[in-house]
Amino acid sequence: DPRKDSSIGGAGDHRWGDDSTYEFTENPVVMDYNYRRGFSWNGDLFLGMGMDPDLLPIDRYVTAANICDEQ
């Protein structure tokens, strides 16, 4: 969840590429963000699109993810 990654402006210890910091989410916007970035193993993309994170408007993803978390 990019909202929980302080290295990109969030608040928390989530880090892209460090699966020990990952946690389960039901938030569809976070799922979409992760799928677009893609997941690699030993440098090989095995799931997702492999998009450059600079092409993903993080501010819009954060806003949309927050809306999805509302009751």
Distance bins in CASP14 RR format, pairs under 12 A and 6 or more apart:
PFRMAT RR
TARGET T0000
AUTHOR 0000-0000-0000
RMODE 2
METHOD distances of the structure
MODEL  1
1 8 0 0 0 0 0 1 0 0 0 0 0
1 10 0 0 0 0 1 0 0 0 0 0 0
1 11 0 0 0 0 0 1 0 0 0 0 0
1 12 0 0 0 0 1 0 0 0 0 0 0
1 13 0 0 0 0 0 1 0 0 0 0 0
1 14 1 0 1 0 0 0 0 0 0 0 0
1 15 0 0 0 0 0 1 0 0 0 0 0
1 16 0 0 0 0 0 1 0 0 0 0 0
1 21 0 0 0 0 1 0 0 0 0 0 0
1 22 0 0 0 0 1 0 0 0 0 0 0
1 23 1 0 0 1 0 0 0 0 0 0 0
1 24 0 0 0 0 0 1 0 0 0 0 0
1 25 1 0 0 1 0 0 0 0 0 0 0
1 26 0 0 0 0 0 1 0 0 0 0 0
1 27 1 0 0 1 0 0 0 0 0 0 0
1 29 0 0 0 0 1 0 0 0 0 0 0
1 30 1 0 1 0 0 0 0 0 0 0 0
1 31 0 0 0 0 1 0 0 0 0 0 0
1 32 0 0 0 0 0 1 0 0 0 0 0
1 33 0 0 0 0 1 0 0 0 0 0 0
1 34 0 0 0 0 1 0 0 0 0 0 0
1 58 0 0 0 0 0 1 0 0 0 0 0
1 61 0 0 0 0 1 0 0 0 0 0 0
1 62 0 0 0 0 1 0 0 0 0 0 0
1 65 1 0 0 1 0 0 0 0 0 0 0
1 66 0 0 0 0 0 1 0 0 0 0 0
1 68 0 0 0 0 0 1 0 0 0 0 0
1 69 0 0 0 0 1 0 0 0 0 0 0
2 8 1 0 1 0 0 0 0 0 0 0 0
2 9 0 0 0 0 1 0 0 0 0 0 0
2 10 1 0 0 1 0 0 0 0 0 0 0
2 11 0 0 0 0 0 1 0 0 0 0 0
2 12 0 0 0 0 0 1 0 0 0 0 0
2 14 1 0 0 1 0 0 0 0 0 0 0
2 15 0 0 0 0 0 1 0 0 0 0 0
2 16 0 0 0 0 1 0 0 0 0 0 0
2 21 0 0 0 0 0 1 0 0 0 0 0
2 25 0 0 0 0 0 1 0 0 0 0 0
2 27 0 0 0 0 0 1 0 0 0 0 0
2 29 0 0 0 0 1 0 0 0 0 0 0
2 30 1 0 0 1 0 0 0 0 0 0 0
2 32 0 0 0 0 0 1 0 0 0 0 0
2 33 1 0 0 1 0 0 0 0 0 0 0
2 34 0 0 0 0 1 0 0 0 0 0 0
2 36 0 0 0 0 0 1 0 0 0 0 0
2 37 0 0 0 0 1 0 0 0 0 0 0
2 53 0 0 0 0 1 0 0 0 0 0 0
2 56 0 0 0 0 1 0 0 0 0 0 0
2 57 0 0 0 0 0 1 0 0 0 0 0
2 58 1 0 1 0 0 0 0 0 0 0 0
2 59 0 0 0 0 0 1 0 0 0 0 0
2 60 0 0 0 0 0 1 0 0 0 0 0
2 61 1 0 0 1 0 0 0 0 0 0 0
2 62 1 0 0 1 0 0 0 0 0 0 0
2 63 0 0 0 0 0 1 0 0 0 0 0
2 64 0 0 0 0 0 1 0 0 0 0 0
2 65 1 0 0 1 0 0 0 0 0 0 0
2 66 0 0 0 0 0 1 0 0 0 0 0
3 9 0 0 0 0 1 0 0 0 0 0 0
3 10 1 0 1 0 0 0 0 0 0 0 0
3 11 1 0 0 1 0 0 0 0 0 0 0
3 12 0 0 0 0 1 0 0 0 0 0 0
3 14 0 0 0 0 1 0 0 0 0 0 0
3 23 0 0 0 0 0 1 0 0 0 0 0
3 25 0 0 0 0 0 1 0 0 0 0 0
3 27 0 0 0 0 1 0 0 0 0 0 0
3 29 0 0 0 0 1 0 0 0 0 0 0
3 30 1 0 0 1 0 0 0 0 0 0 0
3 33 0 0 0 0 1 0 0 0 0 0 0
3 58 0 0 0 0 1 0 0 0 0 0 0
3 59 0 0 0 0 0 1 0 0 0 0 0
3 61 0 0 0 0 1 0 0 0 0 0 0
3 62 1 0 1 0 0 0 0 0 0 0 0
3 63 0 0 0 0 0 1 0 0 0 0 0
3 64 0 0 0 0 0 1 0 0 0 0 0
3 65 1 0 0 1 0 0 0 0 0 0 0
3 66 1 0 0 1 0 0 0 0 0 0 0
3 68 0 0 0 0 0 1 0 0 0 0 0
3 69 0 0 0 0 1 0 0 0 0 0 0
4 10 1 0 0 1 0 0 0 0 0 0 0
4 11 1 0 0 1 0 0 0 0 0 0 0
4 12 1 0 1 0 0 0 0 0 0 0 0
4 13 1 0 0 1 0 0 0 0 0 0 0
4 14 1 0 1 0 0 0 0 0 0 0 0
4 15 0 0 0 0 1 0 0 0 0 0 0
4 16 0 0 0 0 0 1 0 0 0 0 0
4 21 0 0 0 0 1 0 0 0 0 0 0
4 22 0 0 0 0 1 0 0 0 0 0 0
4 23 0 0 0 0 1 0 0 0 0 0 0
4 25 0 0 0 0 1 0 0 0 0 0 0
4 27 0 0 0 0 0 1 0 0 0 0 0
4 30 0 0 0 0 1 0 0 0 0 0 0
4 62 0 0 0 0 0 1 0 0 0 0 0
4 65 0 0 0 0 0 1 0 0 0 0 0
4 69 0 0 0 0 0 1 0 0 0 0 0
5 11 0 0 0 0 1 0 0 0 0 0 0
5 12 1 0 0 1 0 0 0 0 0 0 0
5 13 1 0 0 1 0 0 0 0 0 0 0
5 14 1 0 1 0 0 0 0 0 0 0 0
5 15 1 0 0 1 0 0 0 0 0 0 0
5 16 1 0 0 1 0 0 0 0 0 0 0
5 17 0 0 0 0 0 1 0 0 0 0 0
5 18 0 0 0 0 1 0 0 0 0 0 0
5 21 0 0 0 0 1 0 0 0 0 0 0
5 22 0 0 0 0 0 1 0 0 0 0 0
5 23 0 0 0 0 0 1 0 0 0 0 0
5 30 0 0 0 0 0 1 0 0 0 0 0
5 33 0 0 0 0 0 1 0 0 0 0 0
5 34 0 0 0 0 0 1 0 0 0 0 0
5 37 0 0 0 0 0 1 0 0 0 0 0
5 53 0 0 0 0 0 1 0 0 0 0 0
5 58 0 0 0 0 1 0 0 0 0 0 0
5 61 0 0 0 0 0 1 0 0 0 0 0
5 62 0 0 0 0 0 1 0 0 0 0 0
6 12 1 0 1 0 0 0 0 0 0 0 0
6 13 1 0 0 1 0 0 0 0 0 0 0
6 14 0 0 0 0 1 0 0 0 0 0 0
6 15 0 0 0 0 1 0 0 0 0 0 0
6 21 0 0 0 0 0 1 0 0 0 0 0
7 13 0 0 0 0 1 0 0 0 0 0 0
7 14 0 0 0 0 1 0 0 0 0 0 0
7 15 1 0 0 1 0 0 0 0 0 0 0
7 16 0 0 0 0 1 0 0 0 0 0 0
7 17 0 0 0 0 0 1 0 0 0 0 0
7 18 0 0 0 0 0 1 0 0 0 0 0
7 21 0 0 0 0 0 1 0 0 0 0 0
7 53 0 0 0 0 0 1 0 0 0 0 0
7 58 0 0 0 0 0 1 0 0 0 0 0
8 14 0 0 0 0 1 0 0 0 0 0 0
8 15 0 0 0 0 1 0 0 0 0 0 0
8 16 0 0 0 0 1 0 0 0 0 0 0
8 33 0 0 0 0 0 1 0 0 0 0 0
8 37 0 0 0 0 0 1 0 0 0 0 0
8 53 0 0 0 0 1 0 0 0 0 0 0
8 54 0 0 0 0 0 1 0 0 0 0 0
8 56 0 0 0 0 0 1 0 0 0 0 0
8 58 1 0 0 1 0 0 0 0 0 0 0
8 59 0 0 0 0 0 1 0 0 0 0 0
8 61 0 0 0 0 0 1 0 0 0 0 0
8 62 0 0 0 0 1 0 0 0 0 0 0
9 58 0 0 0 0 1 0 0 0 0 0 0
9 59 0 0 0 0 0 1 0 0 0 0 0
9 62 0 0 0 0 1 0 0 0 0 0 0
10 58 0 0 0 0 1 0 0 0 0 0 0
10 59 0 0 0 0 0 1 0 0 0 0 0
10 61 0 0 0 0 0 1 0 0 0 0 0
10 62 1 0 0 1 0 0 0 0 0 0 0
10 65 0 0 0 0 0 1 0 0 0 0 0
10 66 0 0 0 0 0 1 0 0 0 0 0
11 62 0 0 0 0 0 1 0 0 0 0 0
12 21 0 0 0 0 1 0 0 0 0 0 0
12 23 0 0 0 0 0 1 0 0 0 0 0
13 20 0 0 0 0 1 0 0 0 0 0 0
13 21 1 0 1 0 0 0 0 0 0 0 0
13 22 0 0 0 0 0 1 0 0 0 0 0
13 23 0 0 0 0 0 1 0 0 0 0 0
14 20 0 0 0 0 0 1 0 0 0 0 0
14 21 1 0 1 0 0 0 0 0 0 0 0
14 22 1 0 0 1 0 0 0 0 0 0 0
14 23 1 0 0 1 0 0 0 0 0 0 0
14 25 0 0 0 0 0 1 0 0 0 0 0
14 30 0 0 0 0 0 1 0 0 0 0 0
14 33 0 0 0 0 0 1 0 0 0 0 0
14 34 0 0 0 0 0 1 0 0 0 0 0
15 21 1 0 1 0 0 0 0 0 0 0 0
15 22 0 0 0 0 1 0 0 0 0 0 0
16 22 0 0 0 0 1 0 0 0 0 0 0
16 33 0 0 0 0 0 1 0 0 0 0 0
16 34 0 0 0 0 1 0 0 0 0 0 0
16 37 1 0 0 1 0 0 0 0 0 0 0
16 38 0 0 0 0 1 0 0 0 0 0 0
16 39 0 0 0 0 1 0 0 0 0 0 0
16 40 0 0 0 0 0 1 0 0 0 0 0
16 50 0 0 0 0 0 1 0 0 0 0 0
16 53 1 0 0 1 0 0 0 0 0 0 0
16 56 0 0 0 0 0 1 0 0 0 0 0
16 58 0 0 0 0 0 1 0 0 0 0 0
17 34 0 0 0 0 0 1 0 0 0 0 0
17 37 0 0 0 0 1 0 0 0 0 0 0
17 38 0 0 0 0 0 1 0 0 0 0 0
17 39 0 0 0 0 1 0 0 0 0 0 0
17 40 0 0 0 0 1 0 0 0 0 0 0
17 41 0 0 0 0 0 1 0 0 0 0 0
17 43 0 0 0 0 0 1 0 0 0 0 0
17 53 0 0 0 0 0 1 0 0 0 0 0
19 34 0 0 0 0 0 1 0 0 0 0 0
19 39 0 0 0 0 1 0 0 0 0 0 0
19 40 0 0 0 0 0 1 0 0 0 0 0
19 41 0 0 0 0 0 1 0 0 0 0 0
22 30 0 0 0 0 0 1 0 0 0 0 0
22 34 0 0 0 0 1 0 0 0 0 0 0
22 39 0 0 0 0 0 1 0 0 0 0 0
23 30 0 0 0 0 0 1 0 0 0 0 0
23 34 0 0 0 0 0 1 0 0 0 0 0
24 30 0 0 0 0 0 1 0 0 0 0 0
24 31 0 0 0 0 0 1 0 0 0 0 0
24 34 0 0 0 0 0 1 0 0 0 0 0
25 31 1 0 0 1 0 0 0 0 0 0 0
25 32 0 0 0 0 0 1 0 0 0 0 0
25 33 0 0 0 0 0 1 0 0 0 0 0
25 34 0 0 0 0 1 0 0 0 0 0 0
25 65 0 0 0 0 1 0 0 0 0 0 0
25 68 0 0 0 0 1 0 0 0 0 0 0
25 69 0 0 0 0 1 0 0 0 0 0 0
26 65 0 0 0 0 0 1 0 0 0 0 0
26 68 0 0 0 0 1 0 0 0 0 0 0
26 69 0 0 0 0 1 0 0 0 0 0 0
27 33 0 0 0 0 1 0 0 0 0 0 0
27 34 0 0 0 0 0 1 0 0 0 0 0
27 61 0 0 0 0 0 1 0 0 0 0 0
27 62 0 0 0 0 0 1 0 0 0 0 0
27 64 0 0 0 0 1 0 0 0 0 0 0
27 65 1 0 1 0 0 0 0 0 0 0 0
27 66 0 0 0 0 1 0 0 0 0 0 0
27 67 0 0 0 0 1 0 0 0 0 0 0
27 68 1 0 1 0 0 0 0 0 0 0 0
27 69 1 0 0 1 0 0 0 0 0 0 0
27 70 0 0 0 0 0 1 0 0 0 0 0
28 34 0 0 0 0 0 1 0 0 0 0 0
28 35 0 0 0 0 0 1 0 0 0 0 0
28 61 0 0 0 0 0 1 0 0 0 0 0
28 64 0 0 0 0 1 0 0 0 0 0 0
28 65 0 0 0 0 1 0 0 0 0 0 0
28 67 0 0 0 0 0 1 0 0 0 0 0
28 68 1 0 0 1 0 0 0 0 0 0 0
28 69 0 0 0 0 0 1 0 0 0 0 0
29 35 0 0 0 0 0 1 0 0 0 0 0
29 36 0 0 0 0 0 1 0 0 0 0 0
29 56 0 0 0 0 0 1 0 0 0 0 0
29 57 0 0 0 0 0 1 0 0 0 0 0
29 58 0 0 0 0 0 1 0 0 0 0 0
29 60 0 0 0 0 1 0 0 0 0 0 0
29 61 1 0 1 0 0 0 0 0 0 0 0
29 62 0 0 0 0 1 0 0 0 0 0 0
29 63 0 0 0 0 1 0 0 0 0 0 0
29 64 1 0 1 0 0 0 0 0 0 0 0
29 65 1 0 1 0 0 0 0 0 0 0 0
29 66 0 0 0 0 1 0 0 0 0 0 0
29 67 1 0 0 1 0 0 0 0 0 0 0
29 68 1 0 1 0 0 0 0 0 0 0 0
29 69 0 0 0 0 1 0 0 0 0 0 0
29 70 0 0 0 0 0 1 0 0 0 0 0
30 36 0 0 0 0 0 1 0 0 0 0 0
30 37 0 0 0 0 0 1 0 0 0 0 0
30 56 0 0 0 0 0 1 0 0 0 0 0
30 58 0 0 0 0 0 1 0 0 0 0 0
30 61 1 0 0 1 0 0 0 0 0 0 0
30 62 0 0 0 0 1 0 0 0 0 0 0
30 64 0 0 0 0 1 0 0 0 0 0 0
30 65 1 0 1 0 0 0 0 0 0 0 0
30 66 0 0 0 0 0 1 0 0 0 0 0
30 67 0 0 0 0 0 1 0 0 0 0 0
30 68 0 0 0 0 1 0 0 0 0 0 0
30 69 0 0 0 0 1 0 0 0 0 0 0
31 37 0 0 0 0 0 1 0 0 0 0 0
31 38 0 0 0 0 0 1 0 0 0 0 0
31 39 0 0 0 0 0 1 0 0 0 0 0
31 47 0 0 0 0 0 1 0 0 0 0 0
31 48 0 0 0 0 0 1 0 0 0 0 0
31 61 0 0 0 0 0 1 0 0 0 0 0
31 64 0 0 0 0 0 1 0 0 0 0 0
31 65 0 0 0 0 1 0 0 0 0 0 0
31 68 0 0 0 0 1 0 0 0 0 0 0
32 38 0 0 0 0 0 1 0 0 0 0 0
32 48 0 0 0 0 0 1 0 0 0 0 0
32 49 0 0 0 0 0 1 0 0 0 0 0
32 51 0 0 0 0 0 1 0 0 0 0 0
32 56 0 0 0 0 1 0 0 0 0 0 0
32 60 0 0 0 0 0 1 0 0 0 0 0
32 61 1 0 0 1 0 0 0 0 0 0 0
32 64 0 0 0 0 1 0 0 0 0 0 0
32 65 0 0 0 0 1 0 0 0 0 0 0
32 68 0 0 0 0 0 1 0 0 0 0 0
33 48 0 0 0 0 0 1 0 0 0 0 0
33 49 0 0 0 0 0 1 0 0 0 0 0
33 50 0 0 0 0 0 1 0 0 0 0 0
33 51 0 0 0 0 1 0 0 0 0 0 0
33 53 0 0 0 0 1 0 0 0 0 0 0
33 55 0 0 0 0 0 1 0 0 0 0 0
33 56 1 0 0 1 0 0 0 0 0 0 0
33 57 0 0 0 0 0 1 0 0 0 0 0
33 58 0 0 0 0 1 0 0 0 0 0 0
33 60 0 0 0 0 0 1 0 0 0 0 0
33 61 1 0 1 0 0 0 0 0 0 0 0
33 62 0 0 0 0 1 0 0 0 0 0 0
33 64 0 0 0 0 1 0 0 0 0 0 0
33 65 1 0 0 1 0 0 0 0 0 0 0
33 68 0 0 0 0 0 1 0 0 0 0 0
34 47 0 0 0 0 1 0 0 0 0 0 0
34 48 0 0 0 0 1 0 0 0 0 0 0
34 49 0 0 0 0 0 1 0 0 0 0 0
34 50 0 0 0 0 0 1 0 0 0 0 0
34 51 0 0 0 0 0 1 0 0 0 0 0
34 53 0 0 0 0 0 1 0 0 0 0 0
34 56 0 0 0 0 0 1 0 0 0 0 0
34 61 0 0 0 0 0 1 0 0 0 0 0
34 65 0 0 0 0 0 1 0 0 0 0 0
35 45 0 0 0 0 0 1 0 0 0 0 0
35 47 1 0 0 1 0 0 0 0 0 0 0
35 48 1 0 1 0 0 0 0 0 0 0 0
35 49 1 0 0 1 0 0 0 0 0 0 0
35 50 0 0 0 0 1 0 0 0 0 0 0
35 51 0 0 0 0 1 0 0 0 0 0 0
35 56 0 0 0 0 0 1 0 0 0 0 0
35 61 0 0 0 0 0 1 0 0 0 0 0
36 45 0 0 0 0 0 1 0 0 0 0 0
36 47 0 0 0 0 0 1 0 0 0 0 0
36 48 1 0 0 1 0 0 0 0 0 0 0
36 49 1 0 1 0 0 0 0 0 0 0 0
36 50 1 0 0 1 0 0 0 0 0 0 0
36 51 1 0 1 0 0 0 0 0 0 0 0
36 52 0 0 0 0 1 0 0 0 0 0 0
36 53 0 0 0 0 1 0 0 0 0 0 0
36 55 0 0 0 0 1 0 0 0 0 0 0
36 56 1 0 0 1 0 0 0 0 0 0 0
36 57 0 0 0 0 0 1 0 0 0 0 0
36 58 0 0 0 0 0 1 0 0 0 0 0
36 61 0 0 0 0 1 0 0 0 0 0 0
37 45 0 0 0 0 1 0 0 0 0 0 0
37 47 0 0 0 0 0 1 0 0 0 0 0
37 48 1 0 0 1 0 0 0 0 0 0 0
37 49 1 0 0 1 0 0 0 0 0 0 0
37 50 1 0 0 1 0 0 0 0 0 0 0
37 51 1 0 0 1 0 0 0 0 0 0 0
37 52 0 0 0 0 1 0 0 0 0 0 0
37 53 1 0 0 1 0 0 0 0 0 0 0
37 54 0 0 0 0 0 1 0 0 0 0 0
37 55 0 0 0 0 1 0 0 0 0 0 0
37 56 1 0 0 1 0 0 0 0 0 0 0
37 58 0 0 0 0 0 1 0 0 0 0 0
37 61 0 0 0 0 0 1 0 0 0 0 0
38 44 0 0 0 0 0 1 0 0 0 0 0
38 45 1 0 0 1 0 0 0 0 0 0 0
38 46 0 0 0 0 1 0 0 0 0 0 0
38 47 1 0 0 1 0 0 0 0 0 0 0
38 48 1 1 0 0 0 0 0 0 0 0 0
38 49 1 0 1 0 0 0 0 0 0 0 0
38 50 1 0 1 0 0 0 0 0 0 0 0
38 51 1 0 0 1 0 0 0 0 0 0 0
38 52 0 0 0 0 0 1 0 0 0 0 0
38 53 0 0 0 0 0 1 0 0 0 0 0
38 56 0 0 0 0 0 1 0 0 0 0 0
39 45 1 0 0 1 0 0 0 0 0 0 0
39 46 1 0 0 1 0 0 0 0 0 0 0
39 47 1 0 1 0 0 0 0 0 0 0 0
39 48 1 0 0 1 0 0 0 0 0 0 0
39 49 0 0 0 0 0 1 0 0 0 0 0
39 50 0 0 0 0 1 0 0 0 0 0 0
39 51 0 0 0 0 0 1 0 0 0 0 0
40 46 1 0 0 1 0 0 0 0 0 0 0
40 47 0 0 0 0 1 0 0 0 0 0 0
40 48 0 0 0 0 1 0 0 0 0 0 0
40 49 0 0 0 0 0 1 0 0 0 0 0
40 50 0 0 0 0 1 0 0 0 0 0 0
41 47 0 0 0 0 1 0 0 0 0 0 0
43 50 0 0 0 0 0 1 0 0 0 0 0
44 50 0 0 0 0 0 1 0 0 0 0 0
45 51 0 0 0 0 0 1 0 0 0 0 0
49 55 0 0 0 0 0 1 0 0 0 0 0
49 56 0 0 0 0 0 1 0 0 0 0 0
50 56 0 0 0 0 0 1 0 0 0 0 0
51 57 0 0 0 0 0 1 0 0 0 0 0
51 61 0 0 0 0 0 1 0 0 0 0 0
53 61 0 0 0 0 0 1 0 0 0 0 0
55 61 0 0 0 0 0 1 0 0 0 0 0
56 62 0 0 0 0 0 1 0 0 0 0 0
56 64 0 0 0 0 0 1 0 0 0 0 0
57 63 0 0 0 0 1 0 0 0 0 0 0
57 64 0 0 0 0 1 0 0 0 0 0 0
58 64 0 0 0 0 0 1 0 0 0 0 0
58 65 0 0 0 0 0 1 0 0 0 0 0
59 65 0 0 0 0 0 1 0 0 0 0 0
59 66 0 0 0 0 0 1 0 0 0 0 0
60 66 0 0 0 0 0 1 0 0 0 0 0
60 67 0 0 0 0 0 1 0 0 0 0 0
61 67 0 0 0 0 0 1 0 0 0 0 0
61 68 0 0 0 0 0 1 0 0 0 0 0
62 68 0 0 0 0 0 1 0 0 0 0 0
62 69 0 0 0 0 0 1 0 0 0 0 0
63 69 0 0 0 0 0 1 0 0 0 0 0
63 70 0 0 0 0 0 1 0 0 0 0 0
64 70 0 0 0 0 0 1 0 0 0 0 0
END
